[in-house]
Amino acid sequence: MSAAANRSECLAWNGETGERWIADAERRDRVLRPVSNVLLRAGRLQPGEAVLDVGCGCGALALDSSRAGGRAGWVLGVDFSDAMLGIARRRIADAGFGNISLLQADAQTQAFEPASHDIAISRFGTRFFDDPRAAFENVASALVPGGRLCIATWQPLVANEWLMVPGAALLEYGSLPGSGDDGSPGMFAQSDPTTITATLRGSGFADITVEATTVPMRLGADPDEAADYLADTGLGRAVLDPMPLHQQQAALDAVRDVLRDHQTPDGVVLGGGVWVTSAGSRSRPR
C-alpha cells in the first residue's frame, strides 16, 4: 500500500469501521445503488474508456462502471481498506470480470501513471481526504487532458430525509452529533458546493458543475429492518452507543414508530440529498 497521508481514516477503514461495513456490505450497497445509478448517468461512460474509481470500497461501483463502459474498457479501483477490497475481489471473480484491477492505496498520495485514465469517479469515496486539494490534484494527474471527474457527495444533513426523520425521533433520548460540514474528513466533508468548486478549481479542474439530486433510499422492507440498518450507520452509532441498553431499545422503538409513516409497497423509503459534481481536467493544474 502507498504511504497514507490520511492516517486516521486509513486506520479506521482497516479497523472497526471497515469491519462494520463489510459485515453488511450487500445491504449497504443495495441502499446506495440509486446513487451509483445517478453517478453513472452523469459520468456518461463510453466503450473502451479507462476508469479510476476513487474509494472503491467493496467494488459495487467498479462493477457497475465495467458494465456501463463495456468490456473493452478498464477499471482501476483504489481504496484504503484491505478488508473491503477482499469483498471487491470476490465479487469481481464471481462476476467473471477480467477488466477490473484493485489497488490498496491512498488516492491522495498514490503515484498514478500520468494521463492514464479517461474519467475518475467516486461514490462518497473522496470525503476522507485530510488535504482535498492535494488529493484532487493527484487524481487530476491520472487523467488524460480533457478527461473527466464525476463524484457523488452528501448534501448537508438537513437535506437528507433518511437521517433527519429518524434523527428527530432520537432527540428525545440523546443529542445528534455535529453536522460535520466544517470541511474535516467525514460524511459531510464535501457538503458545501462552493467549497467543492473552489477545491476542484485549485486542483486543476475546469467546467465544474455541482447538481443537487434526491435519490430514494430504500432502508428496509419494513420499519424493523430499516431501524436495524439505521442503527448501524455512523450517525446511528454516534447517538445510540453512549446510551444505556434499555434506553437504546426505547430510542429504536421511537425510530420504528416514525418509519411506519414512510412504509411503501416497496419498503421503507426516504430521500437522500446528494451532490453530483462533474468537472473536466486540464493538462496541468493552474
C-alpha positions in Angstrom: 0.0 0.0 0.0 1.2 3.5 -0.8 2.1 5.9 2.0 -1.2 7.2 3.5 -1.4 10.9 4.4 -4.8 10.2 5.8 -3.6 8.1 8.7 -6.7 8.2 10.9 -9.1 7.3 8.1 -6.7 4.6 6.9 -6.7 3.0 10.4 -10.5 3.3 10.7 -11.2 1.6 7.4 -8.7 -1.1 8.2 -10.3 -1.5 11.6 -13.7 -1.4 13.2 -15.3 1.0 10.6 -14.3 -1.3 7.7 -15.3 -4.4 9.6 -18.8 -3.0 10.3 -19.2 -2.1 6.6 -18.2 -5.5 5.2 -20.4 -7.3 7.8 -23.4 -5.7 6.0 -21.9 -4.9 2.6 -24.7 -6.4 0.4 -27.4 -4.4 2.1 -25.4 -1.2 2.3 -24.7 -1.3 -1.5 -28.3 -2.0 -2.2 -29.4 1.1 -0.3 -26.8 3.2 -2.2 -27.5 1.7 -5.6 -29.6 4.7 -6.7 -26.6 6.9 -6.0 -24.5 4.8 -8.3 -27.1 4.9 -11.0 -27.3 8.7 -10.9 -23.5 8.9 -10.9 -23.0 6.7 -13.9 -25.6 8.6 -15.9 -23.8 11.8 -15.1 -20.4 10.3 -16.0 -21.6 9.1 -19.4 -19.0 6.3 -19.6 -18.1 5.3 -23.2 -16.9 1.9 -24.5 -13.2 1.5 -24.2 -12.6 4.2 -21.6 -10.3 3.7 -18.7 -12.0 4.5 -15.3 -10.4 5.3 -12.0 -12.7 4.5 -9.1 -11.6 6.5 -6.0 -12.5 4.9 -2.7 -14.0 1.9 -4.4 -14.7 0.0 -1.2 -16.4 -3.3 -1.8 -16.4 -2.8 -5.6 -20.0 -2.1 -6.3 -19.4 1.0 -8.4 -16.3 -0.6 -10.1 -18.5 -3.5 -11.3 -21.3 -1.1 -12.4 -18.7 1.0 -14.3 -17.4 -2.0 -16.1 -20.9 -2.9 -17.2 -21.7 0.7 -18.3 -18.5 1.2 -20.2 -18.3 -2.3 -21.7 -15.6 -5.0 -21.6 -13.3 -3.0 -24.0 -12.6 -0.6 -21.2 -10.6 -0.9 -18.0 -11.4 0.0 -14.3 -8.9 0.6 -11.6 -10.4 0.6 -8.1 -8.4 2.2 -5.3 -9.2 2.0 -1.6 -7.6 2.2 1.9 -9.3 -0.9 3.2 -7.8 -4.4 2.7 -11.0 -6.0 4.1 -13.3 -4.1 1.7 -11.0 -4.9 -1.2 -11.3 -8.5 -0.2 -15.0 -8.3 -0.8 -14.5 -6.5 -4.1 -12.1 -9.2 -5.3 -14.6 -11.9 -4.5 -17.4 -10.0 -6.2 -15.3 -9.4 -9.3 -14.3 -13.0 -9.5 -17.9 -14.2 -9.1 -19.0 -11.8 -11.9 -16.2 -13.1 -14.2 -14.9 -9.6 -15.0 -11.3 -9.5 -16.2 -11.1 -5.8 -16.9 -11.1 -4.6 -13.2 -7.9 -4.1 -11.2 -7.8 -3.3 -7.5 -5.2 -1.4 -5.6 -4.9 -0.8 -1.8 -3.6 2.7 -1.8 -4.3 6.3 -0.7 -5.6 8.2 -3.7 -4.1 11.4 -2.2 -0.6 10.1 -2.4 -0.5 7.2 -4.8 1.8 7.8 -7.8 -0.7 7.0 -10.6 0.6 6.6 -14.1 0.2 10.1 -15.6 -2.6 10.7 -18.1 -3.7 7.0 -17.9 -7.5 7.4 -17.3 -10.3 9.0 -19.2 -12.6 9.5 -16.1 -12.3 9.4 -12.3 -15.5 8.6 -10.4 -16.3 8.2 -6.8 -19.4 7.3 -4.7 -18.7 9.1 -1.4 -15.0 8.0 -1.6 -13.5 11.5 -1.7 -14.8 12.7 1.7 -11.9 11.3 3.8 -9.0 13.3 2.5 -7.2 15.5 5.0 -5.9 17.7 2.1 -8.7 17.6 -0.5 -6.9 20.0 -2.8 -3.7 17.8 -2.9 -5.8 14.7 -3.3 -7.8 16.0 -6.3 -4.6 17.4 -7.8 -3.2 13.9 -7.6 -6.3 12.4 -9.2 -6.2 15.1 -11.9 -2.6 13.9 -12.8 -4.0 10.5 -13.6 -6.5 11.9 -16.2 -5.8 12.5 -19.8 -6.0 16.1 -20.9 -9.7 16.8 -21.3 -10.6 13.8 -19.0 -13.5 13.9 -16.6 -14.2 13.8 -12.9 -17.7 12.7 -11.6 -18.2 12.3 -7.9 -21.2 11.9 -5.5 -21.1 13.6 -2.1 -23.8 14.1 0.5 -25.7 17.4 0.7 -25.9 18.8 4.3 -27.7 16.8 7.0 -30.9 18.9 6.8 -31.3 17.8 3.1 -31.2 14.1 4.0 -34.6 12.9 5.0 -33.3 9.4 5.6 -31.2 10.8 8.5 -33.4 13.7 9.7 -36.6 11.6 10.1 -35.1 9.0 12.5 -32.9 11.7 14.0 -35.9 13.7 15.1 -37.2 10.6 16.9 -33.9 10.1 18.6 -33.7 13.6 20.0 -35.9 12.7 22.9 -33.3 10.2 24.0 -30.0 11.7 23.1 -28.4 14.5 21.1 -27.3 14.4 17.4 -23.6 14.9 16.7 -22.4 18.0 14.9 -23.2 18.2 11.2 -19.6 17.6 10.3 -19.8 20.1 7.5 -16.7 22.1 8.6 -14.5 20.6 5.8 -12.8 18.0 8.1 -12.9 14.4 6.8 -16.2 12.7 7.3 -19.7 12.1 5.9 -20.5 15.8 5.2 -16.9 17.0 4.4 -17.9 17.9 0.9 -21.5 19.1 1.5 -20.8 22.8 0.5 -20.9 23.2 -3.2 -18.9 26.5 -3.1 -16.1 24.7 -1.3 -16.2 21.7 -3.7 -16.0 24.1 -6.7 -13.1 26.1 -5.2 -11.2 22.9 -4.2 -11.5 21.4 -7.7 -10.6 24.6 -9.5 -7.5 24.9 -7.4 -6.7 21.2 -8.1 -6.6 21.5 -11.9 -10.2 21.1 -13.0 -12.4 23.3 -15.1 -16.0 23.4 -16.3 -17.2 22.4 -12.8 -20.9 21.8 -12.2 -22.5 20.8 -8.9 -26.0 19.5 -9.3 -28.4 18.6 -6.4 -30.4 15.4 -6.7 -32.6 13.5 -4.3 -32.4 9.7 -4.5 -34.8 7.2 -3.0 -33.1 5.4 -0.1 -34.8 2.0 0.5 -33.8 1.4 4.1 -35.5 -1.9 4.6 -38.6 -4.0 3.8 -40.3 -2.8 7.0 -39.7 -0.5 9.9 -37.9 -3.2 11.9 -35.4 -3.8 9.1 -35.0 -0.1 8.4 -34.3 0.7 12.0 -31.7 -2.1 12.2 -30.0 -0.6 9.2 -30.0 2.9 10.6 -28.8 1.8 14.0 -25.5 0.7 12.3 -24.8 3.8 10.4 -22.2 6.2 11.7 -24.9 8.7 12.8 -26.9 6.0 14.5 -24.0 4.6 16.4 -22.9 8.1 17.5 -26.3 8.7 19.1 -27.0 5.2 20.4 -23.7 4.0 21.7 -23.5 6.3 24.7 -27.0 5.3 25.9 -27.7 2.5 28.4 -29.1 -0.6 26.7 -32.6 -0.1 28.0 -32.6 3.5 26.6 -31.3 2.3 23.3 -34.3 0.0 22.9 -36.7 2.8 23.7 -35.0 5.0 21.2 -35.1 2.4 18.4 -38.8 1.8 19.2 -39.4 5.5 18.6 -37.5 5.3 15.3 -39.6 2.3 14.2 -42.8 4.3 15.0 -41.8 7.3 12.8 -40.6 5.0 10.0 -44.1 3.4 9.8 -45.3 6.7 8.2 -42.8 6.0 5.3 -43.7 2.4 4.6 -44.4 2.0 0.9 -45.3 -1.1 -1.2 -41.5 -1.3 -1.9 -40.4 -0.9 1.7 -39.4 2.0 3.9 -38.2 4.7 1.5 -36.8 8.1 2.4 -35.0 10.7 0.3 -31.2 11.1 0.3 -29.8 14.5 -0.7 -26.7 14.1 -2.9 -24.5 16.5 -4.9 -23.3 15.1 -8.2 -20.2 17.1 -9.2 -18.8 16.9 -12.7 -15.6 18.6 -14.0 -13.1 18.4 -16.8 -9.3 18.1 -16.4 -6.8 20.5 -17.7 -3.4 19.4 -18.9 -1.9 20.6 -15.7 -3.2 22.4 -12.5 -3.2 26.2 -12.7 
